Amino acid sequence: MTRHKIPLYKQVRQKILKEINYHMKEGDLLPTEVELEKNYEVSRITIRKAIDTLEAEGYVEKIQGRGTIVTSTKIVQDAGSITSWTEEMHLKGKKPETKKQNIYLVKPSRKMKNKLNLHPNEKIICVERVRLVDEEPIALMFNYLREKYIPGFLEQGFIRESLYEELEENYNIVLEEANEQIKARLATDLESSALKITPESAVIQITRTTFLPNGTPFEMVEMISRSDKYEYHIKVSGRDKNRIIR
């Protein structure tokens, strides 16, 4: 499968974000555009585009008369595109890992049957993982996959860090659309133990349904993330006058 080269401004964004995550704290000033241009040996336009992207994602803020300051060192998930969790962490200059991975058949719940339009007696494979960033547990993830589209997966498992990459390479499954629901709640005892947080800590629960190019629902994902380490970024534009919030 053809891999597209990452645009230069995204490469610079990733390098700057790595510096933020490893060497800076909220309130710190980024180097000036001139210094960044010299450090990364790229044009001023590339630097500005990288900074603008980081600002749109909530990592930094430009303040007139002061410069660009760090506003967040949390992991920020962009809701605007379908990328694997692994890809997202690599783009942010993080080191993703997986531990306690289990793959098994599950009996579909009523919710799962409705979201995935399952046929009677259709089998579902669950991939359960604890996801780590820089050796620290960040998220508990459950991917529920329709077994009929991935024959042999239960027996063979997968060796890549990215499940979506495995699906693309071995089964030619490319996910092009998704619906997501996000809510905040308190962690269960099981989740607290897996994520190494105190009981009933605040977590973010994301439920996603992904679709094949022909519109067929293929997967349901439930991800429980630590709210002290993770936040979700949603970009909106325009205003629907028929749905004004008053």
C-alpha positions as CSV (number, residue, x, y, z in Angstrom):
1,M,0.0,0.0,0.0
2,T,1.3,3.4,-1.0
3,R,2.3,5.6,2.0
4,H,2.1,9.4,1.4
5,K,4.9,11.6,2.6
6,I,4.0,13.7,5.7
7,P,3.9,17.4,4.8
8,L,6.8,19.5,6.0
9,Y,4.8,21.7,8.3
10,K,3.3,18.5,10.0
11,Q,6.9,17.2,10.5
12,V,7.8,20.5,12.2
13,R,4.6,20.5,14.2
14,Q,5.5,17.0,15.5
15,K,9.0,18.1,16.5
16,I,7.8,21.2,18.3
17,L,5.1,19.2,20.1
18,K,7.7,16.7,21.2
19,E,9.7,19.6,22.8
20,I,6.5,20.8,24.5
21,N,5.7,17.3,25.9
22,Y,9.2,16.5,27.1
23,H,10.8,19.8,28.0
24,M,8.1,22.4,28.6
25,K,5.2,23.2,30.9
26,E,2.0,25.2,30.7
27,G,2.8,29.0,30.5
28,D,6.3,28.5,29.0
29,L,7.1,30.6,25.9
30,L,8.0,28.9,22.6
31,P,11.1,30.1,20.8
32,T,10.5,32.9,18.4
33,E,9.6,32.2,14.8
34,V,13.1,33.3,13.8
35,E,14.7,30.9,16.3
36,L,12.4,28.0,15.1
37,E,13.2,28.8,11.5
38,K,16.9,28.5,12.3
39,N,16.5,25.4,14.5
40,Y,14.5,23.4,12.0
41,E,16.0,24.9,8.8
42,V,12.6,25.6,7.2
43,S,10.8,28.6,5.9
44,R,8.9,31.1,8.0
45,I,5.7,30.1,6.2
46,T,6.3,26.4,7.3
47,I,6.9,27.5,10.9
48,R,3.8,29.7,11.0
49,K,1.6,26.9,9.6
50,A,3.0,24.4,12.2
51,I,2.3,26.9,15.0
52,D,-1.2,27.7,13.6
53,T,-2.0,23.9,13.7
54,L,-0.8,23.6,17.3
55,E,-2.9,26.6,18.3
56,A,-6.0,25.2,16.6
57,E,-5.4,21.9,18.5
58,G,-5.2,23.7,21.8
59,Y,-1.5,23.2,22.6
60,V,-0.4,26.8,22.3
61,E,-1.8,30.3,22.1
62,K,-0.4,33.4,20.4
63,I,-0.5,36.5,22.7
64,Q,0.2,39.9,21.3
65,G,3.3,41.4,22.8
66,R,4.4,38.2,24.5
67,G,4.8,35.5,21.9
68,T,3.4,32.0,21.7
69,I,2.8,30.2,25.1
70,V,2.2,26.6,25.9
71,T,-1.5,26.2,27.1
72,S,-1.7,22.4,27.4
73,T,0.6,19.4,27.7
74,K,-2.3,16.9,27.7
75,I,-2.7,14.5,24.8
76,V,-5.3,16.1,22.5
77,Q,-7.3,13.9,20.2
78,D,-8.6,15.4,17.0
79,A,-12.2,14.4,16.3
80,G,-12.0,15.7,12.7
81,S,-10.6,12.6,11.0
82,I,-10.3,8.8,11.3
83,T,-6.9,7.8,12.4
84,S,-5.7,5.0,14.6
85,W,-4.8,5.8,18.2
86,T,-1.3,4.7,17.4
87,E,-1.0,7.0,14.4
88,E,-2.4,9.9,16.5
89,M,0.2,9.4,19.2
90,H,3.1,9.1,16.7
91,L,1.9,12.4,15.1
92,K,2.1,14.0,18.5
93,G,5.7,12.9,19.1
94,K,4.6,10.3,21.7
95,K,5.7,6.7,22.2
96,P,2.6,4.4,22.1
97,E,2.6,0.9,23.6
98,T,0.2,-1.8,24.4
99,K,0.0,-4.2,27.3
100,K,-2.5,-6.8,28.5
101,Q,-3.9,-7.4,25.0
102,N,-6.7,-10.0,24.7
103,I,-8.6,-11.2,21.7
104,Y,-11.8,-13.2,22.1
105,L,-15.3,-13.8,20.9
106,V,-18.2,-11.9,22.6
107,K,-21.9,-12.2,22.6
108,P,-23.2,-9.0,21.0
109,S,-25.2,-6.7,23.2
110,R,-28.4,-5.2,22.1
111,K,-26.6,-1.9,21.6
112,M,-24.0,-3.6,19.5
113,K,-26.6,-5.3,17.3
114,N,-28.3,-2.0,16.6
115,K,-25.2,0.0,15.9
116,L,-23.6,-2.7,13.7
117,N,-26.8,-4.0,12.0
118,L,-25.8,-7.5,12.9
119,H,-27.4,-10.6,11.4
120,P,-28.8,-13.3,13.7
121,N,-26.0,-15.5,15.1
122,E,-23.3,-13.2,13.7
123,K,-20.0,-13.4,15.6
124,I,-18.1,-10.4,17.1
125,I,-14.4,-10.3,18.0
126,C,-13.3,-8.1,20.9
127,V,-9.7,-6.7,21.0
128,E,-9.1,-5.5,24.5
129,R,-6.0,-3.4,25.2
130,V,-4.5,-1.1,27.8
131,R,-2.8,1.7,25.8
132,L,0.3,3.4,27.2
133,V,2.1,6.6,26.3
134,D,5.7,7.0,27.3
135,E,5.2,3.9,29.5
136,E,2.2,5.4,31.4
137,P,-1.3,3.9,31.1
138,I,-3.6,6.4,29.3
139,A,-6.5,4.5,27.9
140,L,-8.5,1.3,28.1
141,M,-9.7,0.3,24.7
142,F,-12.2,-2.3,23.4
143,N,-12.5,-2.8,19.6
144,Y,-15.6,-4.9,18.6
145,L,-15.1,-6.2,15.0
146,R,-17.5,-8.1,12.7
147,E,-15.8,-11.5,12.4
148,K,-17.3,-12.2,8.9
149,Y,-15.1,-9.5,7.4
150,I,-11.8,-10.7,9.0
151,P,-11.6,-14.5,8.6
152,G,-8.7,-16.0,10.6
153,F,-8.1,-12.9,12.7
154,L,-9.2,-14.6,16.0
155,E,-6.7,-17.4,15.5
156,Q,-3.8,-15.3,14.1
157,G,-4.2,-12.1,16.1
158,F,-2.0,-9.2,15.0
159,I,1.6,-8.1,15.6
160,R,1.5,-4.4,14.7
161,E,0.9,-1.7,17.2
162,S,-1.9,-0.3,15.1
163,L,-5.0,-2.4,14.6
164,Y,-6.2,-0.2,11.7
165,E,-2.9,-0.7,9.9
166,E,-3.2,-4.5,10.4
167,L,-6.8,-4.4,8.9
168,E,-5.6,-2.4,5.9
169,E,-2.5,-4.5,5.2
170,N,-4.1,-8.0,5.7
171,Y,-7.8,-7.5,5.0
172,N,-7.9,-4.5,2.7
173,I,-10.3,-2.8,5.1
174,V,-10.1,1.0,5.0
175,L,-12.5,2.9,7.4
176,E,-13.7,6.1,5.8
177,E,-16.5,7.3,8.1
178,A,-17.4,7.2,11.8
179,N,-19.9,8.4,14.4
180,E,-18.7,9.2,17.9
181,Q,-20.3,9.9,21.2
182,I,-18.3,11.5,24.1
183,K,-19.2,11.6,27.8
184,A,-17.5,12.2,31.1
185,R,-18.0,9.9,34.0
186,L,-16.3,8.2,37.0
187,A,-14.0,5.3,36.5
188,T,-15.1,1.8,37.7
189,D,-12.8,-0.3,40.0
190,L,-11.6,-2.3,37.0
191,E,-10.8,0.8,35.0
192,S,-9.1,2.5,37.9
193,S,-6.9,-0.6,38.4
194,A,-6.0,-0.8,34.6
195,L,-5.2,2.9,34.3
196,K,-3.4,3.2,37.6
197,I,-5.7,6.0,38.9
198,T,-7.5,6.4,42.2
199,P,-11.0,4.8,42.4
200,E,-13.8,6.9,40.9
201,S,-11.4,9.3,39.1
202,A,-12.9,11.3,36.2
203,V,-12.5,9.6,32.8
204,I,-13.6,10.3,29.3
205,Q,-15.6,7.6,27.5
206,I,-15.6,7.7,23.7
207,T,-17.9,5.3,21.7
208,R,-17.2,5.1,18.0
209,T,-19.0,3.3,15.2
210,T,-16.8,3.0,12.0
211,F,-18.0,2.2,8.5
212,L,-16.6,0.6,5.4
213,P,-16.6,2.7,2.2
214,N,-19.9,1.3,1.1
215,G,-21.6,2.5,4.3
216,T,-21.6,-0.9,6.1
217,P,-20.9,-0.6,9.8
218,F,-17.9,-2.7,10.6
219,E,-16.6,-1.8,14.1
220,M,-17.7,-0.4,17.5
221,V,-15.0,1.0,19.8
222,E,-15.2,1.9,23.4
223,M,-12.3,3.9,24.8
224,I,-12.0,5.0,28.4
225,S,-9.3,7.6,28.8
226,R,-7.8,9.4,31.8
227,S,-9.1,13.0,32.0
228,D,-5.9,14.2,33.6
229,K,-3.9,13.2,30.6
230,Y,-6.3,13.3,27.7
231,E,-8.7,15.8,26.1
232,Y,-10.7,15.9,22.9
233,H,-10.6,18.6,20.3
234,I,-13.5,19.3,18.0
235,K,-13.4,21.9,15.3
236,V,-16.7,23.5,14.2
237,S,-17.5,26.1,11.7
238,G,-20.4,28.2,10.6
239,R,-23.8,28.3,12.2
240,D,-27.0,26.5,11.4
241,K,-29.7,29.0,12.0
242,N,-32.2,26.2,12.3
243,R,-30.4,24.8,15.4
244,I,-29.4,27.9,17.3
245,I,-28.4,27.2,21.0
246,R,-30.1,29.9,23.1
